[in-house]
Amino acid sequence: MDVEKELKDPALHHPVMDEPTNSEEQIDSPVREPEYPSKLKSYIKNFERILVKYNFEARGVQRVLPHECRTLTWTSYLQPFFFWTSANLAAQNVTLGMLGPSVFALSFRDASICAFFGSLIGTLGVSYIATFGPVSGHRTLISARYTFGWYPTKLLVILELIVLLGYSMIDLVIAGQILSAVSTNGSLSIVVGIIVVAVIGWLISTFGIWVFQTCQPYAFIPQLIAFSILYGVSSHNYDLSTPSHGDRRTVIGSRISFLSITLAAAITWGGAAADYFVYYPDTTPPIVLFTTTLLSLLCSFTFAYCVGIGLASAIPTTPSYSAAYDTSQGALIVAGFTDSTSPSNFNTGFGKFLAVVVALGLVANLGPPTYSSGIDFQVLGKNFQKIPRVVWNSVAVVIYTVCALAGRDHLAEVFTNFLALMGYWVIIWMSITLEEQFFFRSRFGLKIGIGNKESRRGWGQGYDWTIWNSPEKLPLGISALMAFLVGWVGAILCMAQVWYIGPIAGLVGEYGADPFNPTSPSPTISSPQPYHHALSSPKTPFKITKSTMLPTLTPILLSLLLTPTIHAYTGDMTYYTPSLGSCGYHSSPSDDIVALSVPMMRNGADPNANSKCGSKIGIWNPRTKKQHWATVVDTCQGCKMHDIDVSPALFRKVAPDGDGRVKGINWGGKEVGG
């Protein structure tokens, strides 16, 4: 390969680009190579040559120019539909759907309706952002520079990296749980499953978007088959009749909170949605890309959520499901495949095979965020662009793999601490982007920013896409940054977390709700969080310890600093005079003991043999900001599902000013949930 050909080959163009102001010069001028140490430069160039030789992508963050785009065919219009379906018809979204019945105590009907409309609202924003790929030729957060400017965009990039690495980490943990559950007596360690899936995800994401275009459109087929069979063999256990738990206001609050979870799980794709369509030409009809993205995301999210909702609705009435959920969410998926009570006499061995297919299918959900994380590292600045995308992809894989290994037994903490605040920024940013597009850039508003003859047509008018890497030519971004920060004020007013319930959220129901209203006084819309505090699945430990915090590296440490110890449940606390409890333990009024409700204890024929007996739970009072520990010794016959009854001594410790019943007490533990 000669030097001249190498410079002209767009796949070999390096991300460091000092683009001329004249667009014609930009197209014809070769890219200036960054200065590397000689050996490092040699290694990088050799690796890039290998990628190009086999038609893989060596491109990083640099813009895809119009003459470099692919030719549209009828299959090009179907590809976005299959791409998004493959990415989201995944076990991760199944486990998220489980939260409707198991944590928010919603009925199958209520949870399914909330999941549908949450997915619909969330995917509208993602579909809109996806249309920026063809018209600009830029990755998603490069386009954000035209609103936020050079430096404020770095804040968005950091937040997006946290989201991408967090979701990837959860993918690995769930895949490890499933692979471990299908092995004989759990002989395969979760660690092995995590590493296997991480390596596969690294290979696909490292070799670029061309691999996505080849493999990703077909990845949904085995997942669709597997989940359809899962529906068939497990649906006879689904509880379709039990209503949602709680009074009217509490049920409304639970519906809102679960809807906001499903909404934000979808909308967090928005920070990377345009990344996968930059090779589409500017003649691509935006309405076609918008519609195919919307339909595929809506169908895949809703399908996966309903699987999880159905499985979780059967936990109280199906012993095998309950035992599996005590192990992990992934184990519950395996139990759905292998339930021996199925009227179809489903083969257990084949069921385990399908569970493995589902676990490996998480690679399709893992690949896109891993690919985008490599791009986003380069968006941080020109010095970051000097390092090839494939290196940043590898760094991202190492980070989220280490995090998954360190937090594999603490998925609830990861869900809650790591992602509880990350979805807010996406909808605030989207709101500002919409305003920029329709009020200031479009033909219907002021045209600030003059396009040139190389600017792409129609939907992307009003932008000069050639100045993306010139800080002095981009907006300062002060107005956008201030709107972004004020938008967070509205978000804080609507938060419903264990450690904080905003004044608006607290108006709804017994435990509050996380509404997604345009409550911000700024010209932005406050966002729902991606994960309510109750997303802590009730089968993983909640106590944050040094052993779980220290190995999880910067992203998790950053999020943990924002939140205190997390508890899965919120309810009333009362006290009683203990004696001989249902667990067979004799206790005195001075002991730190607790009685749980009947649905939480789920006593069998011999209450003394209940696995929850003797377990420890943590009790957190948001008013005093203090945590206390208690031992489970009894069953409270008159308690609601998430209420607790404690000894008089413990009651005085937790609520010194309490008068017999204290609302809004948070609690949880490994054996009992939280």
HELIX and SHEET records of a PDB file:
HELIX    1   1 VAL A    3  LYS A    8  1                                   6    
HELIX    2   2 PRO A   10  LEU A   12  5                                   3    
HELIX    3   3 SER A   23  ASP A   28  1                                   6    
HELIX    4   4 SER A   38  LYS A   53  1                                  16    
HELIX    5   5 PRO A   66  GLU A   68  5                                   3    
HELIX    6   6 TRP A   74  ASN A   88  1                                  15    
HELIX    7   7 ALA A   91  GLY A   97  1                                   7    
HELIX    8   8 LEU A   99  SER A  102  1                                   4    
HELIX    9   9 PHE A  108  ALA A  130  1                                  23    
HELIX   10  10 PHE A  132  SER A  136  1                                   5    
HELIX   11  11 THR A  140  SER A  143  1                                   4    
HELIX   12  12 ARG A  145  PHE A  148  1                                   4    
HELIX   13  13 PRO A  152  VAL A  182  1                                  31    
HELIX   14  14 THR A  184  GLY A  186  5                                   3    
HELIX   15  15 ILE A  190  THR A  206  1                                  17    
HELIX   16  16 ILE A  209  CYS A  215  1                                   7    
HELIX   17  17 GLN A  216  TYR A  218  5                                   3    
HELIX   18  18 PHE A  220  SER A  234  1                                  15    
HELIX   19  19 SER A  235  ASN A  237  5                                   3    
HELIX   20  20 ARG A  248  ILE A  267  1                                  20    
HELIX   21  21 THR A  268  GLY A  271  5                                   4    
HELIX   22  22 ALA A  273  PHE A  277  5                                   5    
HELIX   23  23 PRO A  286  SER A  313  1                                  28    
HELIX   24  24 PRO A  319  THR A  327  1                                   9    
HELIX   25  25 GLN A  329  THR A  338  1                                  10    
HELIX   26  26 THR A  348  VAL A  379  1                                  32    
HELIX   27  27 LYS A  382  GLN A  385  1                                   4    
HELIX   28  28 ARG A  389  ALA A  406  1                                  18    
HELIX   29  29 LEU A  411  GLU A  413  1                                   3    
HELIX   30  30 VAL A  414  PHE A  418  3                                   5    
HELIX   31  31 LEU A  419  LEU A  419  1                                   1    
HELIX   32  32 MET A  422  GLU A  435  1                                  14    
HELIX   33  33 GLU A  436  ARG A  441  3                                   6    
HELIX   34  34 GLY A  458  GLY A  460  5                                   3    
HELIX   35  35 TRP A  465  ILE A  467  5                                   3    
HELIX   36  36 PRO A  471  LYS A  473  5                                   3    
HELIX   37  37 ILE A  478  CYS A  494  1                                  17    
HELIX   38  38 ALA A  505  LEU A  507  5                                   3    
HELIX   39  39 HIS A  533  LEU A  535  5                                   3    
HELIX   40  40 LYS A  546  MET A  549  1                                   4    
HELIX   41  41 LEU A  550  THR A  552  5                                   3    
HELIX   42  42 LEU A  553  LEU A  562  1                                  10    
HELIX   43  43 VAL A  598  MET A  601  1                                   4    
HELIX   44  44 PRO A  607  ALA A  609  5                                   3    
HELIX   45  45 PRO A  648  VAL A  654  1                                   7    
SHEET    1   A 7 TYR A 569  TYR A 575  0                                        
SHEET    2   A 7 ILE A 644  VAL A 646  1                                        
SHEET    3   A 7 ILE A 593  SER A 597 -1                                        
SHEET    4   A 7 LYS A 626  CYS A 636  1                                        
SHEET    5   A 7 LYS A 616  ASN A 621 -1                                        
SHEET    6   A 7 ARG A 661  GLY A 668 -1                                        
SHEET    7   A 7 TYR A 569  TYR A 575 -1                                        
END                                                                             
